[in-house]
Amino acid sequence: MKFSIQLYTLRDQIKVPADFLALFPTIKAMGFDGVELGGDCHGIDAEDTRRALDDAGLTATGAHMDLKDLRPKNLQKTIDYCKAMGISKIGIGYSDHHTPKKAAKSCAMLKKASDAAALQGITIYYHNHESEFRPYKDGTLPIDLFQAACALQVDTYWSFCAGADNFAFLTENKERISSIHIKDGVGRDTRALGEGNCDLAAVVRGAKAIGLEWLVLENDTPKPDGLSDAARSMAWLKENV
């Protein structure tokens, strides 16, 4: 299993656009083989980003984009942009789902984008937070609606916070899972791997059971900074995966 990092984790390291590309060799030296882009390449075009990734020996394992980027009028531009970076998986980190009606509207749009993108070899995925595992009054889970519309990227810390059994969820829904985020924390305060109380062993066991190629590290609030936090997480990954 290989390790990727969501670049949102390292956002504090990017002060000017040149810092973005300069991070890649450092990420590789830490032991990562891939990066998941946050959708913002800081004004650097796709070809230059792809070249820098290739030079560093990194694979772009996905990209988080805005929901508007998947709307019909923008979808082809988004696909072309991601393809230029060698990306075959495009995700979004949130869509309105606070009522069943709003969720249905979001999922209809995602289903349309997912079906169109699939014709070009692109997977559309949805990244959850905690609320997608909270049922509506009728018992329906928002996460079930989203996985009927597109693939899932399971953020296993937020699912854990919602009380989900990560191993069970991963193995029972393996056909819909494109990737996962591995993350730790205490009381919804995210931390480096091994420094919280998430069921990380169950996450790793589930990821292996469903044959995932990549584990994607993310920390929403790295401390004291993104690089040192990621280094501690990498030490945990090397010892425990």
Backbone as CSV, one residue per row, in Angstrom:
resi,resn,N_x,N_y,N_z,CA_x,CA_y,CA_z,C_x,C_y,C_z
1,MET,0.845,-1.199,0.000,0.000,0.000,0.000,0.881,1.250,0.000
2,LYS,0.497,2.212,-0.813,1.284,3.434,-0.937,0.586,4.587,-0.213
3,PHE,1.374,5.643,0.057,0.873,6.763,0.853,0.844,8.046,0.027
4,SER,-0.290,8.727,0.121,-0.489,10.028,-0.503,-0.841,11.018,0.591
5,ILE,-0.723,12.312,0.296,-1.079,13.339,1.273,-1.952,14.392,0.609
6,GLN,-3.047,14.722,1.253,-3.890,15.818,0.803,-3.156,17.125,1.105
7,LEU,-2.914,17.908,0.069,-2.062,19.093,0.220,-2.674,20.173,1.104
8,TYR,-3.954,20.071,1.395,-4.557,20.987,2.365,-3.824,20.903,3.704
9,THR,-3.281,19.728,4.019,-2.534,19.526,5.254,-1.311,20.439,5.323
10,LEU,-0.766,20.786,4.170,0.486,21.545,4.107,0.276,22.989,3.649
11,ARG,-0.945,23.468,3.756,-1.249,24.804,3.222,-0.445,25.906,3.900
12,ASP,-0.030,25.683,5.160,0.729,26.718,5.858,2.139,26.868,5.305
13,GLN,2.563,25.936,4.470,3.902,25.990,3.881,3.925,26.787,2.571
14,ILE,2.765,27.180,2.088,2.681,27.831,0.783,2.348,29.309,0.965
15,LYS,3.350,30.141,0.860,3.180,31.594,0.998,3.087,32.281,-0.360
16,VAL,3.835,31.754,-1.318,3.834,32.281,-2.684,3.719,31.083,-3.623
17,PRO,3.286,31.287,-4.881,3.083,30.150,-5.782,4.287,29.226,-5.917
18,ALA,5.496,29.770,-5.922,6.678,28.920,-6.084,6.811,27.897,-4.957
19,ASP,6.280,28.205,-3.790,6.348,27.274,-2.662,5.581,25.993,-2.945
20,PHE,4.531,26.108,-3.766,3.692,24.948,-4.073,4.509,23.852,-4.739
21,LEU,5.207,24.180,-5.823,6.013,23.186,-6.520,7.239,22.778,-5.716
22,ALA,7.771,23.704,-4.943,8.969,23.402,-4.152,8.698,22.369,-3.067
23,LEU,7.430,22.201,-2.698,7.073,21.213,-1.681,7.239,19.776,-2.165
24,PHE,7.116,19.547,-3.471,7.033,18.183,-3.968,8.252,17.322,-3.612
25,PRO,9.485,17.782,-3.825,10.624,16.944,-3.436,10.653,16.652,-1.934
26,THR,10.221,17.619,-1.123,10.180,17.406,0.323,9.161,16.332,0.680
27,ILE,8.011,16.370,0.019,6.976,15.366,0.259,7.489,13.978,-0.101
28,LYS,8.171,13.875,-1.220,8.734,12.593,-1.636,9.772,12.103,-0.635
29,ALA,10.626,13.000,-0.179,11.681,12.618,0.764,11.099,12.139,2.092
30,MET,9.913,12.612,2.437,9.274,12.182,3.677,8.772,10.748,3.591
31,GLY,8.594,10.233,2.371,8.126,8.872,2.201,6.806,8.737,1.478
32,PHE,6.236,9.857,1.028,4.992,9.808,0.269,5.288,9.541,-1.208
33,ASP,4.397,8.799,-1.842,4.513,8.540,-3.273,3.469,9.288,-4.087
34,GLY,2.542,9.956,-3.388,1.500,10.666,-4.098,1.004,11.877,-3.347
35,VAL,0.276,12.715,-4.054,-0.378,13.875,-3.446,-1.804,13.943,-3.969
36,GLU,-2.686,14.396,-3.117,-4.042,14.730,-3.543,-4.134,16.248,-3.531
37,LEU,-4.410,16.809,-4.680,-4.455,18.256,-4.799,-5.721,18.805,-4.175
38,GLY,-5.621,20.055,-3.727,-6.776,20.698,-3.127,-7.624,21.457,-4.123
39,GLY,-7.277,21.349,-5.398,-8.024,22.053,-6.429,-7.405,23.383,-6.805
40,ASP,-6.526,23.883,-5.945,-5.890,25.176,-6.181,-4.403,24.948,-6.382
41,CYS,-3.933,25.168,-7.593,-2.499,25.042,-7.883,-1.807,26.394,-7.827
42,HIS,-2.439,27.348,-7.156,-1.839,28.648,-6.870,-1.402,29.380,-8.148
43,GLY,-2.227,29.245,-9.184,-1.963,29.955,-10.423,-0.979,29.268,-11.345
44,ILE,-0.430,28.128,-10.944,0.517,27.387,-11.776,-0.272,26.471,-12.699
45,ASP,0.058,26.458,-13.980,-0.764,25.707,-14.916,-0.562,24.202,-14.753
46,ALA,-1.487,23.460,-15.323,-1.519,22.021,-15.128,-0.267,21.332,-15.654
47,GLU,0.236,21.778,-16.788,1.413,21.135,-17.379,2.639,21.310,-16.496
48,ASP,2.829,22.505,-15.942,3.972,22.731,-15.063,3.828,21.939,-13.762
49,THR,2.604,21.843,-13.274,2.376,21.046,-12.075,2.691,19.583,-12.345
50,ARG,2.228,19.066,-13.476,2.501,17.667,-13.839,4.001,17.422,-13.976
51,ARG,4.702,18.358,-14.580,6.146,18.200,-14.759,6.863,18.159,-13.412
52,ALA,6.451,19.020,-12.501,7.070,19.049,-11.178,6.769,17.770,-10.394
53,LEU,5.562,17.267,-10.531,5.215,16.001,-9.884,6.064,14.864,-10.439
54,ASP,6.177,14.812,-11.760,6.982,13.765,-12.388,8.449,13.854,-11.951
55,ASP,8.974,15.064,-11.920,10.376,15.255,-11.518,10.617,14.792,-10.090
56,ALA,9.612,14.970,-9.233,9.747,14.568,-7.825,9.428,13.095,-7.612
57,GLY,8.897,12.424,-8.638,8.523,11.020,-8.494,7.219,10.825,-7.761
58,LEU,6.303,11.776,-7.908,5.016,11.721,-7.229,3.879,11.506,-8.216
59,THR,2.841,10.830,-7.742,1.622,10.618,-8.512,0.517,11.491,-7.937
60,ALA,-0.249,12.125,-8.791,-1.421,12.865,-8.332,-2.573,11.874,-8.202
61,THR,-2.950,11.562,-6.963,-3.940,10.515,-6.715,-5.376,11.023,-6.751
62,GLY,-5.550,12.308,-6.868,-6.880,12.882,-6.932,-6.806,14.386,-6.785
63,ALA,-7.958,15.023,-6.883,-8.034,16.473,-6.717,-9.394,16.840,-6.163
64,HIS,-9.413,17.671,-5.140,-10.661,18.214,-4.619,-10.971,19.496,-5.374
65,MET,-12.164,19.561,-5.930,-12.603,20.729,-6.660,-13.862,21.282,-6.005
66,ASP,-14.307,22.442,-6.448,-15.570,23.007,-5.985,-16.733,22.343,-6.718
67,LEU,-17.881,22.350,-6.082,-19.065,21.778,-6.709,-19.362,22.443,-8.049
68,LYS,-19.127,23.748,-8.128,-19.413,24.459,-9.376,-18.558,23.935,-10.528
69,ASP,-17.393,23.365,-10.215,-16.517,22.845,-11.263,-17.090,21.602,-11.931
70,LEU,-18.087,20.991,-11.286,-18.691,19.783,-11.840,-20.031,20.060,-12.519
71,ARG,-20.459,21.308,-12.516,-21.699,21.640,-13.197,-21.509,21.464,-14.709
72,PRO,-22.590,21.183,-15.434,-22.457,20.853,-16.862,-21.623,21.833,-17.670
73,LYS,-21.774,23.127,-17.423,-21.047,24.105,-18.240,-19.553,24.134,-17.930
74,ASN,-19.153,23.592,-16.766,-17.745,23.627,-16.363,-17.078,22.258,-16.358
75,LEU,-17.862,21.192,-16.498,-17.331,19.851,-16.274,-16.200,19.497,-17.227
76,GLN,-16.359,19.764,-18.514,-15.319,19.367,-19.465,-14.012,20.111,-19.201
77,LYS,-14.101,21.381,-18.862,-12.898,22.137,-18.533,-12.197,21.527,-17.325
78,THR,-12.982,21.118,-16.324,-12.415,20.510,-15.130,-11.749,19.180,-15.466
79,ILE,-12.401,18.370,-16.277,-11.824,17.081,-16.683,-10.529,17.286,-17.449
80,ASP,-10.520,18.205,-18.393,-9.311,18.461,-19.188,-8.170,18.945,-18.298
81,TYR,-8.481,19.813,-17.354,-7.479,20.343,-16.420,-6.872,19.207,-15.601
82,CYS,-7.707,18.333,-15.084,-7.201,17.238,-14.250,-6.446,16.203,-15.078
83,LYS,-6.938,15.913,-16.262,-6.231,14.971,-17.127,-4.829,15.462,-17.462
84,ALA,-4.671,16.748,-17.621,-3.358,17.313,-17.930,-2.361,17.087,-16.802
85,MET,-2.872,16.857,-15.590,-2.001,16.563,-14.454,-1.921,15.069,-14.165
86,GLY,-2.528,14.272,-15.033,-2.499,12.832,-14.842,-3.481,12.336,-13.814
87,ILE,-4.513,13.120,-13.528,-5.482,12.789,-12.483,-6.699,12.116,-13.103
88,SER,-7.076,10.973,-12.538,-8.255,10.249,-13.035,-9.391,10.225,-12.021
89,LYS,-9.192,10.881,-10.865,-10.224,10.918,-9.838,-10.420,12.358,-9.374
90,ILE,-11.653,12.830,-9.442,-11.975,14.199,-9.080,-13.024,14.182,-7.979
91,GLY,-12.745,14.883,-6.891,-13.667,14.861,-5.766,-14.144,16.235,-5.345
92,ILE,-15.185,16.223,-4.543,-15.619,17.440,-3.868,-15.720,17.135,-2.379
93,GLY,-15.486,18.160,-1.583,-15.437,17.969,-0.143,-16.722,18.289,0.577
94,TYR,-17.720,18.806,-0.146,-18.982,19.130,0.526,-20.041,19.454,-0.523
95,SER,-21.259,19.066,-0.220,-22.424,19.518,-0.971,-23.604,19.544,-0.019
96,ASP,-24.496,20.492,-0.195,-25.594,20.698,0.751,-26.452,19.439,0.877
97,HIS,-26.652,19.002,2.114,-27.432,17.790,2.354,-28.201,17.878,3.676
98,HIS,-28.444,19.081,4.142,-29.036,19.246,5.469,-30.511,18.842,5.525
99,THR,-31.151,18.739,4.388,-32.497,18.178,4.321,-32.506,17.152,3.192
100,PRO,-33.405,16.194,3.228,-33.484,15.229,2.125,-33.665,15.895,0.764
101,LYS,-34.429,16.985,0.723,-34.649,17.682,-0.544,-33.349,18.277,-1.079
102,LYS,-32.576,18.898,-0.182,-31.299,19.476,-0.610,-30.317,18.387,-1.020
103,ALA,-30.316,17.281,-0.285,-29.439,16.164,-0.635,-29.796,15.593,-2.005
104,ALA,-31.092,15.463,-2.276,-31.532,14.929,-3.563,-31.068,15.820,-4.710
105,LYS,-31.131,17.136,-4.505,-30.678,18.069,-5.537,-29.175,17.939,-5.762
106,SER,-28.406,17.874,-4.673,-26.957,17.719,-4.787,-26.608,16.413,-5.486
107,CYS,-27.282,15.342,-5.083,-26.954,14.026,-5.621,-27.334,13.895,-7.091
108,ALA,-28.394,14.553,-7.496,-28.781,14.524,-8.908,-27.700,15.156,-9.771
109,MET,-27.154,16.271,-9.298,-26.091,16.931,-10.039,-24.823,16.077,-10.073
110,LEU,-24.494,15.473,-8.923,-23.304,14.631,-8.862,-23.452,13.388,-9.743
111,LYS,-24.633,12.813,-9.761,-24.864,11.627,-10.604,-24.681,11.974,-12.067
112,LYS,-25.194,13.100,-12.473,-25.052,13.518,-13.863,-23.579,13.734,-14.215
113,ALA,-22.841,14.395,-13.323,-21.421,14.630,-13.563,-20.649,13.317,-13.563
114,SER,-20.979,12.431,-12.620,-20.281,11.154,-12.523,-20.476,10.307,-13.767
115,ASP,-21.708,10.251,-14.263,-21.990,9.459,-15.464,-21.255,10.014,-16.675
116,ALA,-21.232,11.346,-16.807,-20.551,11.961,-17.951,-19.047,11.773,-17.859
117,ALA,-18.486,11.942,-16.668,-17.039,11.806,-16.486,-16.582,10.372,-16.715
118,ALA,-17.406,9.407,-16.316,-17.041,7.997,-16.477,-16.805,7.636,-17.941
119,LEU,-17.500,8.297,-18.843,-17.312,8.041,-20.271,-15.916,8.426,-20.736
120,GLN,-15.237,9.251,-19.946,-13.868,9.676,-20.269,-12.839,9.071,-19.307
121,GLY,-13.255,8.049,-18.578,-12.325,7.360,-17.684,-12.041,8.092,-16.396
122,ILE,-12.922,9.006,-16.007,-12.739,9.805,-14.800,-13.756,9.390,-13.744
123,THR,-13.286,9.206,-12.515,-14.153,8.892,-11.385,-14.436,10.164,-10.591
124,ILE,-15.693,10.410,-10.314,-16.109,11.507,-9.447,-16.381,10.926,-8.055
125,TYR,-15.812,11.551,-7.016,-16.040,11.043,-5.667,-16.465,12.164,-4.721
126,TYR,-17.136,11.741,-3.658,-17.609,12.670,-2.637,-16.889,12.368,-1.332
127,HIS,-16.346,13.407,-0.704,-15.627,13.287,0.566,-16.545,13.714,1.702
128,ASN,-16.739,12.814,2.652,-17.672,13.083,3.750,-17.048,13.848,4.905
129,HIS,-17.925,14.438,5.685,-17.587,14.901,7.023,-18.477,14.134,7.999
130,GLU,-18.674,14.627,9.174,-19.436,13.879,10.168,-20.924,13.840,9.839
131,SER,-21.452,14.943,9.318,-22.899,15.067,9.175,-23.503,14.079,8.191
132,GLU,-22.723,13.591,7.238,-23.267,12.642,6.270,-23.611,11.291,6.898
133,PHE,-23.121,11.064,8.118,-23.428,9.821,8.829,-24.519,10.015,9.879
134,ARG,-25.125,11.195,9.909,-26.233,11.464,10.818,-27.548,11.269,10.068
135,PRO,-28.433,10.398,10.540,-29.651,10.083,9.778,-30.666,11.220,9.790
136,TYR,-31.463,11.256,8.717,-32.637,12.113,8.687,-33.718,11.485,9.577
137,LYS,-34.817,12.192,9.721,-35.895,11.712,10.587,-36.443,10.360,10.148
138,ASP,-36.351,10.083,8.850,-36.867,8.804,8.353,-35.848,7.677,8.455
139,GLY,-34.674,7.985,9.017,-33.637,6.975,9.185,-32.655,6.885,8.042
140,THR,-32.912,7.563,6.945,-32.002,7.565,5.803,-30.707,8.294,6.144
141,LEU,-29.589,7.724,5.718,-28.300,8.378,5.913,-27.919,9.167,4.662
142,PRO,-27.504,10.424,4.826,-27.029,11.166,3.658,-25.917,10.453,2.894
143,ILE,-25.023,9.768,3.608,-23.901,9.098,2.933,-24.411,8.043,1.958
144,ASP,-25.548,7.411,2.274,-26.103,6.419,1.358,-26.620,7.068,0.084
145,LEU,-27.162,8.280,0.211,-27.630,8.996,-0.969,-26.460,9.381,-1.856
146,PHE,-25.362,9.824,-1.231,-24.205,10.240,-2.027,-23.550,9.055,-2.725
147,GLN,-23.491,7.909,-2.058,-22.834,6.778,-2.710,-23.686,6.171,-3.818
148,ALA,-24.957,6.510,-3.847,-25.790,6.117,-4.983,-25.568,7.033,-6.177
149,ALA,-24.967,8.211,-5.920,-24.766,9.196,-6.978,-23.372,9.140,-7.584
150,CYS,-22.382,8.812,-6.781,-20.998,8.815,-7.247,-20.182,7.943,-6.312
151,ALA,-18.877,7.882,-6.545,-17.994,7.132,-5.658,-17.799,7.907,-4.359
152,LEU,-17.233,7.249,-3.368,-16.980,7.869,-2.070,-15.490,7.939,-1.778
153,GLN,-15.106,9.021,-1.139,-13.829,9.075,-0.426,-14.203,9.165,1.045
154,VAL,-13.949,8.101,1.779,-14.383,8.040,3.165,-13.328,8.693,4.052
155,ASP,-13.715,9.804,4.670,-12.864,10.399,5.696,-13.141,9.628,6.971
156,THR,-12.202,8.760,7.318,-12.456,7.778,8.365,-12.418,8.368,9.772
157,TYR,-11.912,9.592,9.916,-11.995,10.221,11.231,-13.390,10.780,11.463
158,TRP,-13.944,11.453,10.452,-15.272,12.024,10.643,-16.338,10.935,10.720
159,SER,-16.155,9.854,9.998,-17.095,8.737,10.156,-16.986,8.142,11.554
160,PHE,-15.763,8.048,12.069,-15.546,7.564,13.437,-16.226,8.477,14.450
161,CYS,-16.083,9.798,14.263,-16.720,10.753,15.177,-18.236,10.612,15.173
162,ALA,-18.779,10.190,14.037,-20.223,10.015,13.936,-20.694,8.677,14.498
163,GLY,-19.743,7.863,14.931,-20.101,6.583,15.534,-20.120,5.414,14.579
164,ALA,-19.633,5.588,13.361,-19.618,4.495,12.395,-18.512,3.498,12.732
165,ASP,-18.748,2.251,12.405,-17.734,1.204,12.480,-16.976,1.241,11.158
166,ASN,-15.766,1.774,11.177,-15.054,1.992,9.926,-14.778,0.702,9.165
167,PHE,-14.365,-0.338,9.861,-14.088,-1.592,9.159,-15.348,-2.110,8.482
168,ALA,-16.452,-2.093,9.200,-17.702,-2.572,8.625,-18.139,-1.713,7.448
169,PHE,-18.048,-0.390,7.600,-18.498,0.482,6.516,-17.646,0.280,5.271
170,LEU,-16.327,0.210,5.438,-15.450,0.049,4.285,-15.710,-1.272,3.572
171,THR,-15.799,-2.338,4.322,-15.954,-3.648,3.684,-17.348,-3.857,3.113
172,GLU,-18.356,-3.288,3.745,-19.726,-3.464,3.255,-20.040,-2.589,2.040
173,ASN,-19.227,-1.544,1.823,-19.485,-0.613,0.716,-18.303,-0.521,-0.241
174,LYS,-17.529,-1.587,-0.306,-16.256,-1.530,-1.037,-16.430,-1.193,-2.516
175,GLU,-17.557,-1.559,-3.108,-17.739,-1.301,-4.537,-17.886,0.181,-4.846
176,ARG,-18.211,0.989,-3.837,-18.449,2.413,-4.054,-17.306,3.285,-3.557
177,ILE,-16.300,2.671,-2.937,-15.232,3.454,-2.307,-14.056,3.606,-3.261
178,SER,-13.771,4.849,-3.592,-12.660,5.175,-4.484,-11.357,5.330,-3.714
179,SER,-11.442,5.919,-2.514,-10.250,6.164,-1.699,-10.701,6.489,-0.288
180,ILE,-9.739,6.593,0.622,-10.062,7.009,1.976,-9.058,8.052,2.445
181,HIS,-9.493,8.855,3.400,-8.593,9.703,4.160,-8.347,9.040,5.504
182,ILE,-7.089,8.883,5.859,-6.739,8.396,7.185,-6.333,9.604,8.018
183,LYS,-6.917,9.688,9.200,-6.803,10.899,10.018,-7.032,10.503,11.469
184,ASP,-6.486,11.268,12.380,-6.661,10.977,13.801,-7.105,12.245,14.514
185,GLY,-7.510,12.101,15.772,-7.916,13.264,16.541,-8.540,12.870,17.864
186,VAL,-8.851,13.890,18.634,-9.530,13.720,19.917,-10.631,14.770,19.996
187,GLY,-11.849,14.311,20.214,-12.952,15.251,20.378,-13.111,16.221,19.235
188,ARG,-12.895,15.745,18.013,-13.025,16.540,16.788,-11.897,17.544,16.603
189,ASP,-10.861,17.424,17.391,-9.621,18.187,17.204,-8.639,17.258,16.508
190,THR,-8.387,17.503,15.222,-7.557,16.574,14.463,-6.100,16.655,14.886
191,ARG,-5.448,15.492,14.814,-4.058,15.375,15.251,-3.302,14.440,14.317
192,ALA,-1.998,14.380,14.497,-1.184,13.454,13.723,-1.591,12.025,14.060
193,LEU,-1.338,11.114,13.143,-1.711,9.721,13.354,-1.023,9.162,14.602
194,GLY,-1.805,8.442,15.389,-1.286,7.857,16.614,-1.375,8.753,17.817
195,GLU,-1.832,10.003,17.616,-1.922,10.956,18.719,-3.367,11.214,19.140
196,GLY,-4.297,10.466,18.568,-5.705,10.621,18.903,-6.317,9.291,19.293
197,ASN,-7.638,9.197,19.153,-8.315,7.977,19.556,-9.139,7.347,18.439
198,CYS,-8.866,7.709,17.191,-9.563,7.090,16.072,-9.180,5.609,15.985
199,ASP,-10.066,4.817,15.419,-9.819,3.379,15.280,-8.909,3.106,14.075
200,LEU,-7.682,3.594,14.154,-6.772,3.527,13.010,-6.468,2.097,12.578
201,ALA,-6.342,1.181,13.544,-6.071,-0.213,13.186,-7.207,-0.784,12.353
202,ALA,-8.448,-0.440,12.703,-9.602,-0.904,11.930,-9.615,-0.278,10.543
203,VAL,-9.192,0.981,10.452,-9.129,1.663,9.154,-8.126,0.968,8.244
204,VAL,-6.936,0.719,8.757,-5.904,0.053,7.958,-6.360,-1.346,7.558
205,ARG,-6.948,-2.055,8.494,-7.432,-3.403,8.203,-8.514,-3.368,7.127
206,GLY,-9.404,-2.383,7.211,-10.452,-2.252,6.206,-9.896,-1.883,4.843
207,ALA,-8.937,-0.963,4.821,-8.326,-0.545,3.556,-7.648,-1.726,2.869
208,LYS,-6.965,-2.542,3.646,-6.317,-3.729,3.079,-7.349,-4.746,2.610
209,ALA,-8.418,-4.895,3.373,-9.439,-5.890,3.036,-10.117,-5.588,1.705
210,ILE,-10.260,-4.307,1.369,-10.940,-3.958,0.112,-9.953,-3.662,-1.011
211,GLY,-8.664,-3.844,-0.730,-7.653,-3.760,-1.774,-7.310,-2.365,-2.239
212,LEU,-7.395,-1.381,-1.350,-7.035,-0.020,-1.750,-5.539,0.079,-2.037
213,GLU,-5.214,0.786,-3.096,-3.814,0.983,-3.462,-3.166,2.071,-2.626
214,TRP,-3.965,3.093,-2.238,-3.434,4.274,-1.567,-4.141,4.525,-0.246
215,LEU,-3.376,4.995,0.739,-3.918,5.655,1.919,-3.592,7.136,1.779
216,VAL,-4.600,7.989,1.920,-4.396,9.430,1.767,-4.439,10.083,3.147
217,LEU,-3.328,10.640,3.558,-3.243,11.324,4.841,-3.819,12.722,4.732
218,GLU,-4.581,13.099,5.770,-5.046,14.482,5.857,-5.110,14.891,7.318
219,ASN,-4.779,16.140,7.585,-4.999,16.735,8.901,-5.527,18.141,8.673
220,ASP,-6.721,18.403,9.174,-7.348,19.713,8.980,-6.632,20.816,9.740
221,THR,-6.088,20.472,10.916,-5.450,21.475,11.775,-4.116,20.945,12.285
222,PRO,-3.114,20.836,11.407,-1.819,20.281,11.825,-1.114,21.188,12.825
223,LYS,-0.382,20.548,13.744,0.321,21.295,14.796,1.729,20.736,14.963
224,PRO,2.746,21.549,15.157,2.713,23.012,15.096,2.705,23.549,13.662
225,ASP,2.965,22.667,12.700,2.913,23.064,11.296,2.695,21.809,10.467
226,GLY,2.370,22.008,9.198,2.011,20.887,8.350,3.103,19.867,8.146
227,LEU,4.330,20.312,7.920,5.412,19.375,7.630,5.768,18.508,8.828
228,SER,5.897,19.118,9.996,6.271,18.322,11.163,5.141,17.378,11.558
229,ASP,3.903,17.835,11.408,2.756,16.986,11.697,2.725,15.797,10.733
230,ALA,2.937,16.075,9.456,2.933,15.007,8.456,4.077,14.024,8.689
231,ALA,5.227,14.524,9.147,6.361,13.642,9.422,6.028,12.670,10.555
232,ARG,5.330,13.151,11.575,4.941,12.261,12.677,3.936,11.222,12.188
233,SER,3.028,11.648,11.327,2.071,10.698,10.769,2.759,9.668,9.880
234,MET,3.741,10.103,9.113,4.461,9.160,8.268,5.194,8.117,9.103
235,ALA,5.764,8.528,10.228,6.430,7.574,11.109,5.433,6.514,11.580
236,TRP,4.211,6.939,11.880,3.169,5.985,12.295,2.813,5.052,11.144
237,LEU,2.663,5.595,9.942,2.318,4.777,8.801,3.363,3.714,8.523
238,LYS,4.622,4.109,8.568,5.698,3.157,8.289,5.730,2.038,9.330
239,GLU,5.348,2.331,10.525,5.399,1.332,11.600,4.152,0.453,11.636
240,ASN,3.029,0.968,11.150,1.751,0.283,11.398,1.024,-0.227,10.159
241,VAL,1.506,0.120,8.984,0.811,-0.324,7.759,1.645,-1.398,7.053
